[in-house]
Amino acid sequence: MYTVALFGAGKIGDAITALLSASGRYTIKVCDQDPARAAKIADGRKNASGHGLKLQDSKSTKELLKGSNAVISALPFHCNKEVATIAHEMGIHYLDLTEDVATSQFIATLAQTGSSCFMPQCGLAPGFISIAAHHLVKMFEKVETVKMRVGALPIYPTNRLKYNLTWSTEGLINEYANACEIIQGGKRVWVVPLEGYESFSLDGNEYESFNTSGGLGTLCATLDGKVKDLNYKSVRYPGHRELMLFLMKDLGFENDRDALRVIFERSIPTTTQDKCVILVEASGLRNGRFEQKTYASTVYNQSVNGQHFGAIQVTTASGICAPLDILLSGKLGNKRGLVRIEEVLLTDFLANEFGRYYRDDKALGSL
């Protein structure tokens, strides 16, 4: 039986608790600044308990972490430096879901002197998308191009943006506003968000994609010097990008993100009737020939142990629970310090109890 402290009792925290509790192999301390919210998520779930969290109070936070094998941060990205620092001091494994590049760089530096494992940027993108991409890369003798495309999309879009809020509004806006790291012509460079427009079809549906920040996680560092071109773009329905350019650039909301968050949360409804589109394409030399390999899958909202969750909840929760389980079971070896999510094998991930929500035999059939 493993003991895990889960910081954050929001939508993703709810799904993480549901997965870990149902396994019967985890004791979960659900911790949130709102004790009632933590208690509500833990209520009725096997081996789960709710606790109040005062992150600014280091002593009480350390008390919560006592006896834990790991801490999962499902908090806003700006809280993660503090959580990681406390985990570092206590020698506890640390995992998070952040897409924020600066936060992940801080954690990577902290991990250099850590006695435990630090695995930032789990989830879907960053997260599973890097595991899938790294799997394709290893199939080639020489890699030319790796393209990664992900979109968390409403199934029934009705507004002009053709979008609903399905995860962190703050994180979404950061992806649209922060610079994006890619590999271009064999060099790591930074490009502008919302640029790099493409349109494509998948399973009879029309989509657009464009640069957004954070989705590559640590893959640029992992594949530096090993690939000519590597990039990540978010997938949306056609027309979304043009309206976001108007908001971010013409109206200047890239410099007033708090105001845009308030507007979005007031005007754009949330939904759990969603889907996550995942597309990874790699090309290069394989068996002496120039080939392309593609991993394409769509994960839909679904019921997990009798409770309905949105696709982004399922993929994000699964995307952190599976690496946690693989780490604690020893399949990553006796690692310490920074563990890049792409070090997890795709085969191990999909075979895992929690990773099975991503499993798509059609997507794997030709790989």
DRENRODREN-706599 format. One record per residue: x, y, z of N, C-alpha, C, O in turn. Coordinates in steps of 0.02 Angstrom, whole numbers. Example, Ala and Ser with C-alpha at 12.3 -4.5 7.8 and 13.67 -1.06 7.14 Angstrom:
     n_xx     n_yy     n_zz    ca_xx    ca_yy    ca_zz     c_xx     c_yy     c_zz     o_xx     o_yy     o_zz
      660     -284      390      615     -225      390      660     -165      390      712     -166      423
      642     -112      354      684      -53      357      645        2      394      670       57      402
***
This chain:
     n_xx     n_yy     n_zz    ca_xx    ca_yy    ca_zz     c_xx     c_yy     c_zz     o_xx     o_yy     o_zz
       43      -60        0        0        0        0       44       62        0       87       70       43
       34      106      -49       71      169      -53       28      225      -23      -33      223      -26
       62      274        6       28      334       32       48      394      -10      107      408      -18
       -2      429      -36       10      487      -79      -27      547      -51      -86      542      -34
        7      603      -48      -25      667      -31      -43      702      -96        1      715     -137
     -106      717     -106     -130      752     -165     -146      823     -146     -192      835     -107
     -109      870     -173     -121      941     -160     -164      970     -217     -142      973     -274
     -225      990     -199     -270     1018     -249     -332      975     -257     -327      918     -279
     -390     1002     -239     -453      964     -242     -500      993     -294     -560     1000     -282
     -472     1010     -352     -513     1034     -407     -537      977     -451     -541      920     -428
     -553      992     -513     -579      942     -559     -529      885     -571     -548      827     -572
     -466      903     -580     -415      852     -593     -401      813     -529     -392      752     -531
     -399      848     -472     -389      814     -408     -444      763     -395     -431      710     -367
     -505      779     -415     -561      733     -407     -549      669     -447     -559      614     -421
     -527      676     -509     -515      618     -552     -455      577     -527     -457      516     -528
     -403      611     -504     -344      576     -477     -365      534     -416     -345      476     -410
     -404      564     -372     -427      528     -312     -468      467     -331     -461      413     -302
     -512      475     -380     -555      420     -402     -513      361     -428     -526      304     -411
     -462      376     -469     -420      323     -497     -380      287     -442     -381      226     -439
     -346      326     -401     -303      296     -350     -344      257     -298     -323      203     -277
     -401      283     -279     -443      250     -230     -469      184     -256     -469      134     -220
     -491      183     -318     -521      123     -347     -470       66     -353     -490        8     -355
     -406       83     -357     -355       31     -364     -349      -12     -302     -331      -71     -305
     -365       18     -244     -359      -19     -181     -288      -25     -156     -275      -58     -106
     -241        6     -192     -170        0     -174     -141       66     -148      -81       71     -134
     -185      116     -140     -161      182     -119     -202      209      -61     -263      202      -59
     -168      242      -15     -199      285       34     -188      356       11     -131      376       -3
     -241      395        5     -237      462      -24     -256      515       27     -311      513       55
     -210      561       39     -225      620       80     -243      677       33     -198      706        1
     -307      693       27     -329      747      -17     -324      812       21     -357      821       72
     -282      858       -2     -266      920       35     -284      981       -8     -265      985      -66
     -319     1028       22     -339     1088      -14     -347     1146       35     -360     1135       94
     -340     1207       10     -349     1265       54     -421     1270       78     -434     1303      129
     -466     1238       42     -536     1233       64     -547     1163       91     -558     1116       53
     -544     1154      158     -551     1087      187     -616     1052      169     -618      991      162
     -669     1091      160     -734     1061      142     -731     1030       73     -760      977       61
     -696     1063       27     -690     1036      -41     -649      972      -41     -665      925      -76
     -595      972       -1     -554      912        5     -594      854       34     -590      797       11
     -634      869       85     -674      818      118     -727      790       71     -742      731       72
     -756      834       29     -808      812      -18     -780      763      -69     -813      713      -85
     -719      776      -93     -688      731     -142     -670      664     -110     -677      612     -141
     -647      667      -48     -625      606      -14     -684      564       10     -679      503       18
     -741      597       22     -798      563       53     -822      503       12     -834      508      -48
     -828      446       45     -854      387       13     -804      349      -29     -820      296      -57
     -743      374      -33     -691      340      -72     -644      302      -26     -620      328       24
     -631      241      -46     -589      196       -5     -520      224        5     -487      246      -42
     -497      224       68     -429      245       87     -414      318       71     -356      336       63
     -465      360       67     -455      431       53     -479      473      112     -531      457      142
     -442      526      128     -462      571      182     -449      643      161     -402      656      123
     -490      689      185     -484      760      167     -447      799      221     -455      787      280
     -406      848      198     -366      888      245     -362      960      219     -362      972      159
     -359     1007      266     -346     1076      249     -273     1087      232     -229     1054      262
     -258     1131      186     -190     1144      164     -175     1219      171     -209     1261      143
     -122     1234      209      -97     1303      214      -25     1301      189       22     1293      228
      -17     1310      124       48     1301       92      100     1350      119      159     1335      121
       77     1409      140      124     1459      166      150     1440      235      199     1468      259
      118     1392      267      139     1367      332      179     1303      322      150     1249      317
      244     1310      317      287     1253      301      281     1197      352      282     1138      333
      275     1214      416      272     1163      468      210     1119      460      216     1058      463
      152     1149      450       90     1110      444       90     1070      379       62     1015      376
      121     1098      326      125     1062      262      169     1000      269      153      947      242
      223     1006      305      267      949      317      232      895      359      245      836      350
      189      916      404      151      868      443      105      826      398       98      766      408
       74      860      349       31      825      302       70      774      261       44      721      243
      133      790      246      173      747      203      207      690      239      234      645      208
      206      691      305      238      638      343      208      569      325      147      561      322
      252      521      312      230      454      297      209      443      225      187      389      207
      215      495      183      195      490      113      253      466       69      310      485       80
      237      424       21      287      403      -28      298      456      -81      352      462     -109
      246      495      -94      250      546     -146      198      600     -134      149      590      -99
      211      658     -165      161      711     -166      146      728     -239      191      735     -280
       82      733     -254       59      754     -320       32      825     -313      -11      838     -271
       58      871     -353       31      939     -352      -17      948     -411        2      947     -469
      -81      956     -393     -132      974     -442     -155     1046     -428     -212     1065     -442
     -109     1085     -401     -121     1156     -385     -104     1199     -446      -73     1175     -493
     -123     1263     -446     -100     1309     -498      -24     1310     -501        9     1301     -450
        3     1321     -561       75     1314     -572      117     1357     -526      173     1338     -508
       91     1415     -506      131     1461     -465      141     1436     -393      180     1465     -355
      105     1383     -374      114     1352     -308      168     1298     -308      190     1276     -255
      188     1275     -367      228     1215     -371      300     1222     -347      330     1174     -323
      328     1281     -353      396     1291     -327      398     1277     -252      445     1246     -227
      347     1301     -217      344     1292     -145      335     1219     -126      367     1193      -80
      289     1185     -162      277     1114     -148      339     1073     -162      358     1030     -122
      372     1087     -218      433     1050     -237      489     1061     -187      526     1015     -171
      495     1121     -162      547     1137     -113      537     1098      -49      585     1072      -20
      475     1093      -26      460     1055       35      472      980       24      499      946       67
      452      954      -35      464      884      -52      539      870      -53      561      816      -32
      578      917      -78      651      911      -81      680      906      -11      723      865        3
      655      948       34      680      949      103      663      883      139      701      861      182
      606      853      121      584      793      156      604      728      121      594      674      148
      633      733       61      653      674       25      595      632        0      598      571       -1
      541      666      -22      481      634      -46      477      643     -122      493      696     -148
      455      591     -158      446      596     -231      395      651     -246      346      660     -210
      407      687     -301      365      744     -319      343      737     -393      385      724     -436
      278      747     -406      252      747     -474      203      806     -481      168      822     -433
      202      836     -540      154      890     -550      127      889     -622      146      847     -663
       83      937     -636       48      940     -700       63     1005     -737       30     1021     -787
      113     1042     -714      123     1110     -740      143     1111     -813      181     1069     -836
      117     1160     -849      139     1174     -918      185     1235     -920      210     1253     -973
      196     1266     -861      236     1327     -858      310     1311     -862      336     1272     -821
      344     1340     -911      414     1323     -925      460     1346     -868      503     1309     -847
      451     1407     -844      494     1434     -792      489     1393     -727      539     1380     -694
      429     1372     -710      419     1331     -650      454     1264     -658      486     1241     -611
      449     1234     -716      481     1169     -728      557     1175     -727      592     1129     -704
      583     1231     -752      656     1242     -750      680     1248     -678      734     1223     -661
      641     1282     -635      658     1287     -564      661     1218     -532      707     1202     -495
      610     1177     -547      607     1110     -517      664     1066     -543      691     1025     -505
      682     1074     -606      738     1035     -634      803     1052     -598      844     1008     -585
      813     1116     -584      873     1137     -547      872     1110     -476      923     1086     -451
      815     1115     -443      806     1090     -375      821     1015     -372      851      990     -325
      800      979     -423      807      906     -425      879      883     -427      894      826     -408
      924      926     -449      995      907     -454     1025      887     -387     1072      848     -385
      997      914     -333     1022      897     -266      971      857     -226      976      853     -165
      922      829     -260      868      793     -226      886      721     -211      921      688     -250
      861      696     -155      870      625     -138      811      583     -160      812      522     -152
      760      615     -188      701      581     -214      693      598     -288      735      634     -316
      640      574     -318      627      588     -389      581      648     -398      534      659     -359
      597      688     -449      556      746     -466      533      736     -539      574      737     -585
      468      728     -548      440      717     -614      388      770     -630      328      759     -619
      410      828     -654      362      881     -672      331      867     -741      354      824     -778
      280      905     -756      250      905     -822      222      838     -843      232      815     -899
      185      805     -797      147      746     -814       79      768     -841       67      828     -847
       36      721     -857      -29      737     -884      -35      716     -956      -11      663     -975
      -68      758     -997      -76      744    -1068      -24      780    -1110       16      748    -1144
      -24      847    -1106       25      886    -1144       42      949    -1105        3      997    -1106
       98      951    -1071      151      900    -1073      130      836    -1036       84      837     -995
      165      782    -1052      151      718    -1020      149      662    -1069      200      646    -1101
       90      631    -1077       84      572    -1120      109      585    -1191      138      541    -1223
       97      645    -1217      116      660    -1286      191      651    -1296      212      630    -1350
      232      666    -1246      304      656    -1251      323      582    -1248      370      561    -1281
      285      543    -1209      297      471    -1206      284      440    -1274      324      399    -1298
      229      460    -1305      212      433    -1372      263      455    -1424      284      414    -1466
      284      518    -1422      332      543    -1470      399      508    -1463      430      489    -1513
      422      499    -1401      486      466    -1389      484      394    -1413      535      368    -1437
      427      361    -1406      419      293    -1431      429      290    -1506      463      246    -1532
      400      338    -1543      408      340    -1616      480      354    -1635      508      323    -1680
      511      401    -1600      580      421    -1616      627      361    -1613      672      354    -1654
      616      318    -1563      661      261    -1554      654      208    -1609      692      160    -1611
      605      216    -1652      595      169    -1707      639      186    -1768      642      147    -1815
      673      243    -1766      712      266    -1823      787      265    -1809      808      274    -1752
      826      253    -1862      899      260    -1854      919      334    -1853      964      354    -1817
      883      373    -1893      895      445    -1896      828      480    -1903      789      465    -1948
      816      528    -1859      751      563    -1859      757      631    -1892      803      669    -1878
      711      645    -1937      709      710    -1969      661      757    -1932      681      810    -1909
      597      737    -1928      545      782    -1902      499      746    -1853      480      688    -1864
      482      780    -1799      432      755    -1751      380      811    -1741      397      866    -1721
      317      794    -1756      263      842    -1748      215      815    -1695      194      757    -1699
      198      857    -1646      153      837    -1592       94      885    -1590      102      946    -1586
       33      856    -1593      -27      897    -1595      -77      869    -1544      -92      810    -1543
     -104      913    -1502     -152      893    -1450     -206      946    -1443     -192     1006    -1445
     -268      924    -1435     -322      971    -1423     -374      942    -1375     -399      887    -1386
     -390      979    -1322     -446      962    -1278     -505     1004    -1302     -506     1065    -1293
     -554      971    -1333     -606     1007    -1369     -677      987    -1347     -688      929    -1330
     -723     1034    -1348     -793     1017    -1334     -822      977    -1393     -805      991    -1451
     -864      929    -1378     -896      891    -1431     -952      933    -1464     -967      924    -1523
     -983      977    -1424    -1039     1017    -1449    -1023     1092    -1442    -1055     1125    -1401
     -977     1119    -1481     -960     1190    -1475    -1017     1234    -1501    -1048     1218    -1552
    -1031     1288    -1465    -1087     1332    -1485    -1067     1405    -1492    -1100     1443    -1527
    -1012     1426    -1459     -994     1497    -1462     -946     1510    -1521     -926     1464    -1555
     -929     1573    -1532     -888     1591    -1589     -817     1564    -1583     -784     1551    -1634
     -793     1556    -1522     -727     1527    -1512     -726     1452    -1525     -673     1422    -1532
     -785     1422    -1528     -792     1349    -1536     -751     1313    -1482     -713     1267    -1495
     -761     1337    -1421     -720     1312    -1366     -759     1317    -1301     -799     1363    -1292
     -746     1270    -1256     -772     1273    -1187     -714     1263    -1139     -663     1234    -1157
     -721     1288    -1079     -669     1279    -1029     -672     1208    -1001     -723     1188     -973
     -618     1172    -1009     -616     1102     -986     -560     1091     -935     -557     1037     -905
     -516     1140     -925     -462     1134     -877     -443     1203     -852     -483     1249     -857
     -383     1212     -826     -362     1275     -795     -364     1334     -845     -330     1333     -896
     -405     1385     -829     -409     1444     -871     -342     1481     -872     -320     1505     -924
     -310     1485     -813     -245     1518     -807     -193     1483     -851     -154     1516     -886
     -192     1416     -848     -145     1379     -888     -159     1387     -963     -112     1392    -1002
     -222     1389     -982     -241     1398    -1052     -214     1465    -1079     -185     1467    -1133
     -224     1518    -1042     -203     1584    -1064     -126     1588    -1068      -99     1618    -1114
      -92     1557    -1020      -19     1555    -1023        6     1521    -1087       55     1543    -1117
      -27     1468    -1107       -7     1433    -1168      -13     1478    -1229       27     1474    -1275
      -63     1523    -1229      -74     1569    -1284      -28     1630    -1282      -21     1665    -1332
        4     1642    -1224       41     1704    -1215      117     1695    -1209      155     1740    -1225
      139     1636    -1186      210     1626    -1173      246     1601    -1235      216     1568    -1278
      311     1616    -1239      352     1593    -1295      356     1517    -1296      350     1484    -1244
      365     1488    -1355      363     1416    -1365      432     1391    -1388      459     1417    -1437
      460     1342    -1353      524     1314    -1373      513     1257    -1422      470     1214    -1411
      552     1257    -1476      551     1203    -1525      622     1188    -1548      669     1224    -1529
      631     1136    -1588      694     1125    -1623      682     1137    -1697      637     1107    -1727
      722     1181    -1725      713     1200    -1796      781     1199    -1829      827     1235    -1809
      787     1159    -1880      851     1154    -1915      907     1128    -1870      965     1146    -1879
      888     1086    -1821      937     1058    -1775      956     1102    -1717      999     1084    -1677
      923     1160    -1710      939     1207    -1655      877     1221    -1613      822     1227    -1639
      888     1226    -1548      833     1244    -1503      821     1319    -1508      865     1360    -1496
      759     1337    -1525      741     1408    -1534      674     1421    -1501      638     1374    -1484
      658     1485    -1492      595     1505    -1463      553     1538    -1518      579     1579    -1556
      489     1520    -1521      445     1548    -1572      384     1580    -1538      373     1570    -1478
      346     1617    -1577      290     1657    -1550      228     1614    -1545      212     1577    -1591
      192     1618    -1488      128     1581    -1482       76     1607    -1531       78     1665    -1551
       31     1563    -1550      -24     1577    -1596       -2     1583    -1669      -43     1592    -1714
       64     1578    -1682       89     1576    -1750       98     1503    -1772       80     1457    -1735
      126     1493    -1832      136     1426    -1857       71     1391    -1875       63     1331    -1862
       24     1428    -1903      -43     1402    -1918      -41     1343    -1967       -5     1345    -2017
      -81     1293    -1953      -91     1236    -1998     -164     1216    -1997     -200     1232    -1949
     -187     1183    -2049     -253     1152    -2048     -246     1080    -2070     -203     1064    -2112
     -287     1036    -2042     -282      966    -2060     -349      931    -2044     -392      958    -2010
     -356      870    -2071     -415      829    -2059     -394      766    -2021     -340      739    -2032
     -438      743    -1977     -426      681    -1940     -494      648    -1927     -538      677    -1897
     -500      587    -1951     -563      549    -1943     -623      587    -1969     -678      584    -1940
     -613      624    -2023     -668      660    -2054     -684      727    -2024     -731      760    -2046
     -647      749    -1973     -657      813    -1941     -603      863    -1962     -545      844    -1971
     -623      925    -1970     -576      978    -1988     -551     1014    -1926     -590     1032    -1882
     -484     1025    -1923     -454     1058    -1866     -402     1109    -1890     -381     1108    -1948
     -383     1153    -1844     -325     1196    -1854     -278     1186    -1796     -298     1164    -1742
     -214     1203    -1806     -166     1199    -1751     -117     1257    -1757     -108     1285    -1810
      -86     1274    -1700      -41     1331    -1698        4     1325    -1636      -11     1287    -1590
       58     1363    -1635      106     1360    -1580       73     1378    -1514       37     1427    -1509
       86     1338    -1463       70     1356    -1394      127     1334    -1349      167     1291    -1368
      131     1362    -1290      188     1352    -1246      179     1292    -1200      124     1276    -1179
      235     1258    -1186      237     1209    -1132      223     1137    -1151      241     1092    -1113
      192     1124    -1208      171     1057    -1225      227     1007    -1236      217      947    -1229
      286     1032    -1254      342      987    -1266      374      962    -1202      411      913    -1203
      361      996    -1147      394      976    -1085      469      978    -1091      497     1029    -1112
      503      923    -1074      576      919    -1076      601      886    -1140      661      871    -1145
      557      875    -1189      576      837    -1248      628      873    -1290      669      841    -1323
      628      940    -1290      680      977    -1327      749      960    -1300      796      950    -1338
      755      956    -1234      819      939    -1203      837      866    -1218      895      851    -1232
      789      822    -1215      801      751    -1227      823      737    -1299      867      696    -1311
      793      772    -1347      807      759    -1418      854      810    -1449      864      809    -1510
      883      853    -1409      931      902    -1434      990      865    -1468     1022      823    -1437
     1003      882    -1531     1057      850    -1568     1037      784    -1600     1078      752    -1634
      974      763    -1590      952      697    -1616      897      704    -1668      877      654    -1699
      871      764    -1677      816      774    -1723      824      842    -1758      849      890    -1728
      804      845    -1820      810      907    -1858      756      957    -1839      770     1016    -1826
      694      934    -1837      638      978    -1821      591      944    -1772      573      885    -1780
      573      981    -1720      527      957    -1669      482     1014    -1647      507     1067    -1628
      416     1004    -1650      372     1058    -1629      307     1030    -1601      288      973    -1614
      274     1072    -1561      210     1055    -1529      160     1111    -1545      177     1170    -1543
       99     1091    -1562       46     1139    -1576      -20     1116    -1546      -34     1056    -1544
      -60     1163    -1522     -126     1147    -1496     -176     1142    -1552     -172     1178    -1602
     -223     1097    -1545     -275     1084    -1595     -340     1118    -1574     -361     1113    -1516
     -371     1153    -1621     -436     1185    -1608     -479     1178    -1670     -456     1158    -1723
     -543     1194    -1663     -587     1197    -1721     -570     1259    -1762     -547     1309    -1734
     -580     1257    -1829     -564     1314    -1872     -596     1379    -1849     -656     1381    -1833
     -557     1433    -1848     -581     1499    -1830     -562     1521    -1760     -565     1580    -1744
     -543     1474    -1717     -525     1490    -1647     -464     1535    -1644     -464     1585    -1607
     -412     1518    -1681     -349     1555    -1677     -359     1629    -1696     -330     1672    -1663
     -398     1642    -1747     -407     1711    -1770     -437     1755    -1715     -416     1812    -1706
     -485     1728    -1679     -516     1765    -1625     -468     1773    -1566     -468     1825    -1533
     -427     1722    -1552     -378     1728    -1497     -325     1779    -1514     -301     1815    -1470
     -304     1783    -1577     -256     1835    -1598     -285     1905    -1586     -250     1950    -1563
     -349     1913    -1601     -383     1977    -1589     -381     1995    -1515     -366     2052    -1497
     -397     1946    -1472     -398     1959    -1400     -328     1971    -1372     -317     2020    -1336
     -281     1928    -1390     -215     1931    -1360     -173     1988    -1388     -138     2023    -1350
     -176     1999    -1453     -133     2049    -1485     -168     2116    -1494     -145     2167    -1469
     -224     2116    -1530     -257     2179    -1545     -284     2214    -1483     -278     2275    -1476
     -314     2175    -1438     -342     2205    -1376     -293     2204    -1318     -307     2232    -1265
     -235     2172    -1327     -181     2175    -1277     -190     2133    -1215     -159     2147    -1164
     -232     2081    -1218     -243     2040    -1159     -183     1996    -1142     -180     1968    -1087
     -134     1991    -1188      -74     1954    -1170      -36     1988    -1113        4     1957    -1079
      -50     2053    -1104      -19     2091    -1049      -68     2104     -991      -51     2140     -944
     -127     2074     -995     -176     2081     -941     -213     2015     -934     -273     2010     -945
     -176     1964     -915     -202     1896     -915     -256     1885     -862     -303     1847     -873
     -249     1919     -806     -300     1911     -753     -368     1935     -777     -419     1904     -762
     -368     1990     -814     -431     2016     -840     -462     1968     -890     -523     1957     -890
     -421     1939     -933     -447     1891     -982     -473     1828     -947     -523     1799     -969
     -439     1807     -894     -464     1748     -856     -533     1761     -829     -577     1719     -833
     -543     1821     -800     -609     1838     -772     -662     1837     -827     -717     1812     -817
     -645     1865     -885     -693     1867     -941     -710     1797     -965     -768     1780     -975
     -658     1755     -973     -669     1687     -996     -714     1648     -947     -761     1615     -967
     -697     1653     -883     -735     1614     -834     -806     1640     -824     -849     1603     -801
     -817     1703     -841     -885     1732     -837     -926     1714     -899     -986     1706     -895
     -892     1708     -957     -928     1705    -1021     -926     1639    -1057     -970     1624    -1098
     -876     1597    -1043     -869     1533    -1078     -887     1477    -1030     -853     1468     -979
     -938     1439    -1044     -959     1386     -998     -909     1328     -996     -873     1315    -1045
     -908     1294     -940     -868     1233     -935     -909     1175     -964     -970     1180     -972
     -876     1121     -979     -910     1061    -1002     -869      999     -986     -808     1002     -983
     -903      944     -975     -869      879     -971     -887      836    -1031     -868      778    -1034
     -924      865    -1078     -939      830    -1142     -885      849    -1192     -896      891    -1236
     -827      819    -1184     -769      839    -1223     -732      779    -1251     -750      721    -1239
     -680      793    -1289     -636      742    -1316     -565      769    -1319     -556      830    -1323
     -516      725    -1318     -446      745    -1324     -417      713    -1386     -412      652    -1392
     -398      755    -1433     -368      733    -1496     -293      730    -1488     -262      779    -1468
     -263      673    -1504     -191      662    -1496     -163      639    -1563     -186      590    -1591
     -113      676    -1588      -82      659    -1652       -7      671    -1647       15      726    -1634
       32      618    -1659      105      623    -1660      130      592    -1725      110      537    -1744
      173      629    -1759      200      606    -1823      276      613    -1821      303      665    -1803
      311      559    -1840      384      561    -1844      406      534    -1912      376      488    -1939
      457      565    -1940      483      541    -2004      559      540    -2001      590      580    -1966
      588      494    -2039      661      488    -2040      682      423    -2073      642      391    -2108
      745      404    -2063      770      343    -2093      757      283    -2048      774      283    -1989
      726      233    -2077      710      171    -2042      725      112    -2088      697      107    -2142
      770       69    -2065      792       13    -2107      818       38    -2175      807        7    -2226
      851       95    -2172      882      123    -2232      835      159    -2278      856      182    -2332
      771      165    -2260      722      199    -2302      692      258    -2265      688      259    -2204
      670      307    -2304      637      366    -2274      564      348    -2262      526      336    -2309
      544      347    -2198      477      326    -2179      444      376    -2132      477      420    -2103
      380      368    -2125      341      407    -2076      301      359    -2032      272      311    -2057
      300      373    -1967      259      336    -1920      213      385    -1884      234      440    -1866
      151      365    -1873      102      409    -1843       65      374    -1786       45      316    -1793
       55      410    -1732       13      387    -1677      -45      436    -1673      -35      495    -1659
     -106      412    -1685     -165      455    -1683     -219      422    -1642     -235      363    -1652
     -248      459    -1595     -299      432    -1552     -344      488    -1526     -323      545    -1521
     -405      471    -1511     -452      518    -1480     -481      485    -1417     -510      431    -1421
     -475      519    -1361     -503      495    -1297     -564      537    -1281     -562      598    -1283
     -620      504    -1266     -683      538    -1252     -700      539    -1177     -674      499    -1139
     -742      585    -1159     -769      587    -1090     -802      520    -1076     -830      488    -1121
     -799      498    -1013     -822      431     -997     -834      423     -923     -817      467     -883
     -864      368     -904     -874      351     -834     -815      311     -808     -792      264     -841
     -792      330     -750     -738      294     -717     -764      271     -649     -777      312     -605
     -771      206     -641     -797      178     -579     -862      210     -558     -873      226     -499
     -906      220     -607     -973      245     -593     -980      320     -590    -1036      345     -580
     -926      357     -599     -929      430     -598     -908      458     -666     -858      436     -694
     -946      506     -692     -930      534     -757     -876      587     -752     -878      630     -709
     -826      582     -796     -773      631     -800     -763      653     -872     -775      615     -919
     -742      716     -880     -725      741     -946     -662      708     -972     -622      681     -933
     -652      710    -1038     -593      679    -1068     -528      709    -1042     -479      674    -1031
     -528      776    -1032     -467      807    -1007     -453      787     -935     -395      782     -915
     -506      775     -896     -496      750     -828     -466      680     -829     -419      666     -792
     -494      637     -870     -470      567     -875     -398      565     -899     -356      531     -869
     -384      600     -954     -316      597     -982     -264      628     -936     -208      603     -931
     -282      683     -903     -234      716     -859     -222      673     -797     -164      664     -776
     -275      648     -766     -268      606     -706     -231      542     -722     -185      522     -686
     -250      510     -776     -215      449     -798     -142      464     -814      -98      424     -801
     -130      524     -843      -63      543     -864      -16      557     -807       45      561     -817
      -42      564     -745        2      572     -687        0      510     -642       50      493     -610
      -57      476     -640      -62      416     -597      -20      359     -625       11      322     -586
      -19      350     -690       21      295     -720       95      305     -707      127      257     -683
      125      363     -721      196      372     -704      211      365     -629      263      338     -610
      165      389     -587      173      380     -515      177      306     -498      222      285     -461
      132      267     -524      129      196     -510      191      159     -536      218      115     -503
      212      178     -596      272      149     -626      334      166     -585      378      124     -576
      337      228     -562      394      250     -520      395      211     -454      447      184     -435
      339      209     -419      337      178     -353      346      102     -357      370       72     -309
      328       72     -413      336       -1     -420      407      -21     -438      423      -80     -442
      450       30     -451      520       15     -465      537        3     -538      593      -15     -553
      489       14     -583      502        1     -654      548       52     -686      574       41     -741
      559      108     -652      606      158     -677      675      149     -646      719      190     -657
      683       97     -606      747       85     -574      755      128     -512      706      159     -489
      814      131     -486      828      169     -425      849      240     -442      904      262     -425
      803      276     -474      819      344     -497      813      395     -441      775      386     -394
      851      448     -448      847      505     -403      856      568     -445      885      567     -500
      830      624     -420      835      686     -457      781      692     -510      727      664     -502
      795      729     -563      746      741     -616      732      678     -656      779      646     -681
      669      661     -663      648      606     -707      604      638     -762      551      664     -747
      627      635     -823      588      662     -879      532      614     -896      542      553     -897
      473      640     -910      415      598     -921      425      550     -980      398      496     -980
      466      571    -1029      477      527    -1086      522      468    -1070      532      424    -1112
      548      465    -1009      586      406     -988      539      347     -973      561      290     -970
      475      361     -965      425      309     -957      412      277    -1025      399      312    -1073
      414      211    -1029      402      176    -1092      328      176    -1108      286      167    -1064
      312      187    -1172      242      186    -1193      209      120    -1177      151      118    -1156
      245       65    -1187      217       -1    -1173      201      -10    -1099      150      -39    -1082
      245       16    -1055      232       12     -983      173       56     -964      131       37     -923
      169      116     -995      115      162     -979       47      132     -998        1      132     -957
       42      106    -1058      -23       81    -1082      -43       15    -1048     -102       -1    -1044
        7      -22    -1023       -8      -84     -988      -27      -72     -915      -53     -116     -882
      -14      -11     -891      -27        6     -822     -102       12     -808     -141       30     -853
     -122       -2     -748     -193        2     -728     -222       71     -742     -280       77     -762
     -182      123     -731     -207      191     -741     -197      215     -813     -237      255     -838
     -146      191     -846     -132      213     -915     -179      184     -966     -181      206    -1023
     -218      133     -946     -261       99     -994     -315      144    -1024     -343      127    -1076
     -330      200     -993     -380      245    -1021     -357      277    -1086     -398      303    -1125
     -292      275    -1099     -265      299    -1162     -263      244    -1215     -255      259    -1274
     -269      182    -1194     -257      127    -1239     -304      127    -1299     -365      129    -1291
     -275      125    -1358     -313      124    -1420     -278       74    -1466     -227       90    -1497
     -305       15    -1471     -273      -38    -1510     -266      -19    -1584     -219      -41    -1617
     -312       21    -1608     -308       44    -1678     -246       88    -1688     -211       83    -1738
     -233      132    -1639     -175      177    -1644     -110      139    -1639      -60      158    -1670
     -110       84    -1600      -48       46    -1589      -37       -8    -1643       18      -34    -1649
      -89      -23    -1681      -87      -80    -1727      -28      -81    -1774        0     -135    -1787
       -9      -23    -1801       43      -22    -1852      111       -3    -1824      159        6    -1862
      117        4    -1758      181       25    -1728      221      -35    -1704      276      -27    -1678
***
